[in-house]
Amino acid sequence: QGNQRNTHIGLYDLQTKQNEHLYMFEKDLHIISCSVNNERTLLAVSFCQYTEEERASHLLQSVSKYLTLLIEIHPINNVRVLKAVDSCVRVQFLYPVEGRNASTESRLLLISEDKYIEQFDIHVVAEEEHKVVIQKSGQLPRTKVVDDLVWAQWDMMEQRLFYIVPKESKSTLRCVQFYPDENFNSILESHLDIAVNDTQLKLVNFGYDYYQDHDITSKSLNLQVFTSKAGGLCVCCSLASDIPHEVMYSMFFLHKGYNKTFTVSLERTESHQLKEVAFMNLDYYVAAYLPGQFLHLLNIQHPDLLCYSLFLTGENARIDMLQNCSIRSPLVSTVLDCKAGSLYALSISDSALLQFLQKSKEDCERLAALHCALLYFQHTEDLEMQIIRWISENLSTCHSFDPIQEFIIASLYCRMCPETQNLDKLLPYTSLHDWIGVVPGVICATDIISLPVLEFQNSKGFWEKLNSNLESVKYAEPQLHYHSNVLRREWRNLSEEVIGLLLCSFGDFCLFTNQREERRTTAYLRNIFENAKKYVLVSIIFTLSYFVQARLVPLFEEEDYQQQLLMGLMVAQLKDHLMRHLQYVGKKKIDQIVLDYVANLLHLVHRIMKEVWRRYQLHSCVFCFDERGSAGEFAVFHIMSRILEAANGMCMPLPPGFHTLHLGLGVRCLPLHTLLHYIDNGVLQLTETCVKKLLKDLDDTEQNEKLKFSIVMRLPEALGQKVCQFWNHPINANLIARKYVKLLLEKLGNRQCSRPVPERLSVPVEFLPLNYLTNMLAEIENQGVHPYEKQDHVNARFVEETALKHTMTVLGLKYC
């Protein structure tokens, strides 16, 4: 309204932040609704012609209260009356897709308070300089779109109309999709258990009339529909509660086939201060907001477990500049303050979310904040670093979930799923299967609902994704997610004998075929190794390059055949899983997805270790054994133990060199009895690289001899044969001789041998039992029973000399 009490209509440009003047009325009008066409040549306006006081004066009995006009504004010319009625009318032009050439036809929706919607087809004649005038062909063609509705919402971005019609005891939600070059068609129908009897019409996103909305708020539905890019469709509804200081609201997750009803007990407040819940769309989340009381962020993609939804109260629930309930969410991540007439961009603060994560006391809060940070902010480097730091500080405070597992699985999900359609239904997003905890202050009830019915042809974008989500629900979506159970069974079925043989060189190893398990053939395992080399080793070199150059984390580029085998098994099973459900993608694309998945998995472990290494200011010299470890090294050792525990829980491969570095830190930081306990229980794994370095670098003091002997005694047989030769010590020689004799006698079994002819011994011995033993071993060797075929230095004479040295040492005599 201008200074002369004129009414001006303008169009605000979000880019230039300027108003474009469209039209002016030379009188003071109470405008209810207005809309401009795409070419900005036609304007539709609905306004109230007089007030209730004027009507009460009986002066305007024959004049309709509301008037709806269609105005030519470029050039300013004719004005045509579309409606002159006593019921309120809203107007909304339809918009074609962006980039389409100027059309000679515009379409306009009229939404009447009498619970019907109709469409006007307006044909125009183009003049010079994009000027148009309406064709003078009598009445404008119009079509009834919907009748007898009680609620409607306009989606201005996607040009679709959601509406509800009462049907028997329930209500029916429908959606009409308007197309640029076609008319329209009904595309969705869903039955909702929402009472709509005796309600007045409620309109959402058709403009805002303060007086009207204020009058019917208590009698109309507080309901809104939200959609997401991933094909999510949610209906949010505020419910009446008979209990004072209690608020109820429902979320119908139509793309999942169930709804959740939440009951929140409020802090004591005046009854007149209780307002209806406002709902806001944040794409990945829907927010239920009651100013001064709570802010509930519900995860749209994974609403099944409450622990993925963030329930905030007190100061955490405050939204800047929005302290009343008169708000609407007309677009994704926007909020309209209806009283102030201001439109705000709405987003989650990453700094506030991290602060909340750090100070949270409940597991449900930690888990929800962790997933929110990873899903909403798409793993930025700085955010990832701060989350890893929080994880390293809170490994022992999370009781119902493993933060390392959740970080890795959720990060993989967020990195991989945007690349390929429907991949989000096949990859895991959490390590939890259920949630037995509760969210303080919230009671939740879940009900199964019927799935929506879709009717569309060749429709892309949202409708295609929604249909895909509904198909997943029909085929039991949780069973579609890749799970490590099958991988774990496959991994455990590998015998210890096979795993021991894998410690040999890959080019030389020979595997026994197990007749009871035909899959355990040499060809099968060789194929698994080829998978690992083909899909993983290239990515390992790439991810290790940073650490090698920076000399930050001393990971060794060694061949860890156990981990390589696990990588190969994961590659094979993940490929099989994706091929069953993504056949249309193609083998080459699936191969790339699997490569990216495993490479990102290894990279995330590297990322955790890099941040932890940097935090405690460690260097590559920690892999020396000449001194004890520092407090920082012990902290890193503890974190690496938790990484190993998380990996074992998910049956997840670890980068090459992880076990070597872990064992090296254990030797530096742990007392001997604790170190041996960790080795015996599988927390620390003896690797060839670490054991070799340990045997060669440490001198033979009494304490070091005890450490070396304890390690050597625990080596697997195949590994022991490779590394024991690096320790030149009588104890080790004695151990080799004992194992040699044991193996010879085991090979002999019940075989009978003739009395051997005494040979000329290297040292004359008059101890008859030893003479007999050495002669018998020599005879066995002559008969071809030789377990150490590739180690000629291990023979009967070696055993004899070792036994003599050991005996002389025990007796305290000098051996010549």
ABEGO torsion letter per residue (X at the ends): XBAAGBBBBBBBBAAAGBBBBABBBABBBBBABBBBBAAGABBBBBBBABBAAAAAAGAAAABBABBBBBBBAOBBBBBBBABBBABBBBBBBBBBBBGBBBBABBBBBBBBAAGBBBBBBBBBBBBBGGBBBBBBAEBBBBBBABBGBABBBBBAAAGBBBBBBBBEABBBBBBBBBBAABBBBBABBBBBBBBABGBBBBBBGAEBBAAAAAAAAAABBBBBBBBBAAGBBBBBBBBBBABBGBBBBBBBBAAAGBBBBBBBBBBBBBAAABBBBBBBBAGABBBBBBBGABBBBBBAABAABAAABBBBBEAAABBBGBABABBBBABBGBBBBAAAGBBBBBBBBAAAAAAAAAABABAAAAAAAAAAAAAAAGGBAAAAAAAAAAAAAAAAABAABBAAAAAAAAAAAAAAAAABBGAAAABBABABABBABBBBGBBBBBBBBBBBBBBBBGBBEAAAAAAAAAAAAAAGAAAABBBAAAAAAAAAABBAAAAAAAABBAAABBBBBBAABAABBAAAAAAAAAAAAAAAAAAAAAAAAAAAAAGABBBBBBBBAAAAAAAAAAAAAAAAAAAAAAAAAEAAAAAAAAAAAAAAAAAAAAAAAAAAAAAAGBBAAAABAABBBBAAAAAAAAAAAAAAAAAAAAGBBBBBGAAAAAAAAAAAABBAAAAAAAAAAGABBBBAAAAAAAAAABBBBAAAAAAAAAAAAABBAAAAAAAAAABBBAAAAAAAAAAAAAAAAAAAEABBBBBBBBBBBABBBABAAAAAAAAAAAAAAAAGBBABAABAABBAAAAAAAAAAAAAAAAGBBBX
